[in-house]
Amino acid sequence: MASAYDTYGSLKCKEVLMDVSGITLHDPNNDTKKLVLNASGLGDGTATLSLPTATGALLSDQSTLPGANLGAGSVADAALASGITATKVDLAGAAACTDPQDTDNFWIDDAGVNKKITGANLKTFINAGQTSLPSSTDGQVLVSNGADNYESVTMSGDCTVAAGGAVSIGTNKITTAMLQNDSVDANKLANNAVDSGAIAANAVIAGKYGAGSIVNADVNNAAAIAGSKVDPDFGNQTVETTGDVQTAVSKAFRFGTDSNGSWRIVVEAGGGSLRFEKKESGAWNLKGSFSA
């Protein structure tokens, strides 16, 4: 015989069998706050509801169920989620999302406060007011415009960048001020790269050119090099001039070396006689003269 059993105390039993009307759990002080468990809609099948074994509180952040009637046989996800912190949700085994949408919801814990943020909200936060990354073409870079937004721009000025990331310095962009002192050595100069215009006036000194590197062709015809700058020993060359050969008074014009058998012509001091002398036994002996 079917009969109703109603109690506000504790009910202990091994098994409870119910028909479609189910079992109603309600607030002892307010019958409108209730939860109905029933088997409606199961047909001939069997359903099992099992609670996991727990050593601590089970979803302890859910202190009370919502006061509104949750509907027969169901508990709204939103109702439970309103009182369950993110630390109580296990996402192990969840498939990775590769295409999040603007309408997708993300749950976050903000110092113990549960918050929901959509994909659109997340993009707004990340891009600081920019709903999406700006469109771009090959070789462009993202640059802040100073108003918490980014623009896709093409590098210009002294440097440019290619789509593959290679950076190039433009022609004539490196100036003297950019070079460190003493940073350019001879290995960095191409052959014949330094011309006359690159050398300051009077910049080349004797120690800067190699021995024997200056030849006759390097001396200008109008150089007028003083005799005091020339070694008078011409070896076995014939000395030829279209001008006069001049020597001071009492200085000789000698034939041969300064040894026995050599001759010399000398004008006596004060413009006296022109003397012809021969060196004998280490001394110059007069052999003849012409008077003035």
C-alpha positions in Angstrom: 0.0 0.0 0.0 1.4 3.4 -0.9 1.6 6.0 1.8 3.3 9.3 2.4 6.1 9.9 4.9 6.9 13.4 5.9 9.6 14.4 8.5 11.7 17.3 9.5 14.1 15.0 11.4 16.7 12.5 10.2 15.8 9.6 7.9 18.1 6.6 7.8 17.5 3.6 5.5 19.4 1.1 3.3 17.4 1.8 0.1 14.8 4.2 -1.1 12.5 3.2 -3.9 10.5 5.9 -5.6 8.1 6.4 -8.5 7.9 9.3 -10.9 6.8 11.6 -8.1 10.3 11.2 -6.6 11.7 12.5 -3.3 11.5 16.1 -2.2 14.3 17.7 -0.1 13.3 21.1 1.3 14.3 23.8 3.7 12.9 22.9 7.1 11.7 26.5 7.5 10.6 27.2 4.0 8.8 24.7 1.8 9.4 26.8 -1.3 13.1 26.0 -1.1 13.3 22.5 -2.3 15.1 20.0 -4.5 13.1 17.2 -6.2 14.7 13.9 -7.2 12.6 11.7 -9.4 12.9 9.1 -12.1 10.7 10.7 -14.8 11.9 10.4 -18.3 14.0 7.3 -17.7 11.5 4.9 -19.4 12.6 1.3 -18.9 16.3 2.2 -18.3 18.3 2.5 -15.1 20.3 5.5 -14.0 22.8 5.6 -11.1 23.8 8.7 -9.3 27.0 8.2 -7.3 28.7 10.6 -4.9 32.5 10.4 -4.8 34.4 9.5 -1.6 35.9 12.6 -0.1 37.9 13.2 3.0 37.0 16.9 3.1 34.1 19.0 2.2 32.6 18.3 -1.2 32.3 21.5 -3.2 32.3 23.3 0.1 32.2 26.7 -1.6 28.5 25.9 -2.5 27.0 26.7 0.9 23.4 26.7 -0.2 21.4 25.8 -3.3 19.6 28.7 -5.0 16.1 29.4 -3.6 14.4 29.2 -7.0 13.0 25.8 -8.2 15.8 24.4 -10.4 13.4 22.2 -12.4 12.6 18.5 -12.4 15.7 16.3 -12.5 18.2 19.0 -13.2 20.5 21.5 -11.5 21.4 24.5 -13.7 25.2 24.8 -14.4 25.0 28.6 -13.8 23.4 28.1 -10.4 26.2 25.8 -9.2 29.0 27.8 -10.8 27.9 30.9 -9.0 29.2 29.4 -5.7 32.1 27.1 -6.8 35.6 28.6 -7.1 37.9 27.8 -9.9 40.1 25.7 -7.5 37.2 23.2 -7.2 37.0 22.5 -10.9 39.2 19.8 -12.4 40.0 20.3 -16.1 42.3 17.3 -16.4 41.9 15.6 -19.7 40.0 18.5 -21.3 40.9 18.9 -25.0 43.0 21.9 -26.0 41.1 24.6 -27.7 42.8 25.8 -30.9 40.1 28.2 -32.1 38.8 30.3 -29.2 35.9 32.6 -30.1 34.8 36.0 -29.0 31.7 34.4 -27.3 33.7 31.8 -25.4 33.8 32.2 -21.6 36.9 32.0 -19.5 36.7 31.6 -15.7 39.2 33.3 -13.5 39.9 33.6 -9.8 40.6 37.2 -8.7 41.8 37.0 -5.1 39.0 34.6 -4.2 36.4 36.4 -6.3 35.1 34.3 -9.3 34.9 36.2 -12.5 33.9 35.4 -16.1 35.6 36.9 -19.1 34.7 36.4 -22.7 37.1 35.9 -25.6 36.3 39.4 -26.8 37.0 40.8 -23.3 40.3 39.0 -23.2 41.4 40.4 -26.5 40.4 43.9 -25.4 42.5 43.5 -22.2 45.6 42.1 -24.0 45.5 44.6 -26.9 44.7 47.5 -24.5 41.7 48.7 -26.4 42.5 47.1 -29.7 40.1 44.4 -30.6 42.5 42.6 -32.9 46.1 42.8 -34.2 46.3 45.2 -37.2 46.7 43.8 -40.6 50.1 43.8 -42.2 52.2 43.0 -45.2 55.6 41.3 -45.6 58.4 43.0 -43.7 56.2 45.2 -41.5 56.7 45.5 -37.7 54.3 46.3 -34.8 55.0 49.7 -33.3 53.1 51.4 -30.5 51.4 54.6 -31.5 51.7 56.1 -28.0 48.0 55.6 -27.2 48.1 51.9 -26.1 47.5 50.7 -29.6 49.8 49.1 -32.2 50.2 49.8 -35.9 51.8 47.7 -38.6 54.4 49.9 -40.2 57.2 49.5 -42.7 60.7 50.3 -41.3 62.3 53.3 -43.0 65.1 55.7 -42.5 68.6 54.3 -42.0 67.5 50.6 -41.8 64.9 48.4 -43.4 63.8 44.9 -42.6 62.8 42.1 -45.0 60.0 39.6 -44.5 62.5 37.0 -43.4 63.8 39.3 -40.6 67.0 40.4 -42.3 67.9 44.0 -41.5 69.7 46.1 -44.0 71.5 49.5 -43.5 70.8 52.0 -46.3 73.5 53.5 -48.6 75.5 56.4 -47.1 73.8 56.0 -43.7 76.9 55.3 -41.6 78.6 58.6 -40.8 82.0 59.5 -39.1 80.2 60.1 -35.8 79.0 56.5 -35.8 82.6 55.1 -36.0 84.7 54.5 -32.9 88.1 56.0 -32.9 90.8 53.8 -34.4 88.2 51.2 -35.4 89.0 51.0 -39.1 92.2 49.2 -39.9 94.0 48.5 -43.3 92.2 45.2 -43.8 88.9 47.1 -44.0 90.1 49.3 -46.9 89.8 48.1 -50.5 92.8 48.3 -52.8 93.1 51.8 -54.3 90.3 53.1 -52.1 92.3 55.9 -50.6 93.0 58.6 -53.2 94.7 62.0 -53.0 91.5 63.8 -52.0 91.2 61.5 -48.9 94.6 62.6 -47.6 95.1 65.9 -45.7 97.7 68.4 -46.9 101.2 67.6 -45.4 99.8 64.5 -43.8 102.4 62.0 -45.3 105.8 62.1 -43.6 109.0 60.3 -44.4 108.3 57.3 -42.1 105.0 56.6 -44.0 106.4 55.6 -47.3 108.7 52.6 -48.1 112.4 52.9 -48.8 113.1 53.2 -52.6 109.4 53.8 -53.3 110.0 57.3 -54.6 111.5 57.3 -58.2 112.6 60.0 -60.6 109.1 60.1 -62.1 107.7 61.1 -58.7 109.8 64.3 -58.6 108.3 67.3 -60.4 110.4 68.9 -63.1 110.0 72.3 -61.4 110.9 70.9 -58.0 114.2 72.9 -58.0 115.8 70.7 -55.4 118.7 72.5 -53.7 122.2 70.9 -54.3 122.6 70.7 -50.5 119.8 68.1 -50.7 121.6 65.9 -53.2 124.5 63.5 -52.6 127.3 64.8 -54.9 128.7 61.4 -55.7 127.2 60.5 -59.1 129.3 57.3 -59.5 130.3 56.6 -63.0 127.7 58.8 -64.6 128.6 61.6 -66.9 127.7 64.9 -65.3 126.3 67.3 -67.9 124.8 70.7 -67.5 124.0 73.6 -69.9 124.8 76.1 -67.2 128.1 77.0 -65.4 130.0 74.9 -62.9 130.8 77.2 -60.0 133.0 76.8 -57.0 134.2 79.2 -54.4 137.6 80.9 -54.4 140.3 78.6 -53.0 138.1 75.6 -53.7 139.4 73.1 -56.2 138.0 71.5 -59.3 139.6 68.1 -59.0 140.3 65.3 -61.5 140.6 61.9 -60.0 140.3 60.9 -56.3 142.0 62.7 -53.5 145.1 60.5 -53.7 148.6 60.6 -55.2 148.5 61.2 -59.0 145.3 63.3 -58.8 145.1 66.7 -60.4 143.2 69.8 -59.4 142.6 73.3 -60.5 142.3 75.9 -57.9 142.0 79.7 -57.8 144.3 81.3 -55.2 142.7 83.3 -52.4 141.9 86.9 -53.3 141.5 86.1 -57.0 145.2 85.4 -57.7 146.7 82.9 -60.1 144.8 79.9 -61.5 147.0 77.0 -60.2 147.4 73.5 -61.6 148.4 71.1 -58.9 149.2 67.4 -58.7 149.2 65.3 -55.5 152.4 63.7 -54.8 153.6 62.0 -51.7 150.4 63.1 -50.1 150.8 66.8 -50.9 149.5 69.1 -53.6 152.4 70.4 -55.6 152.2 73.4 -58.1 152.9 72.3 -61.7 152.0 75.5 -63.4 149.8 78.7 -63.1 148.2 81.5 -65.0 148.4 85.0 -63.7 145.4 87.3 -63.6 
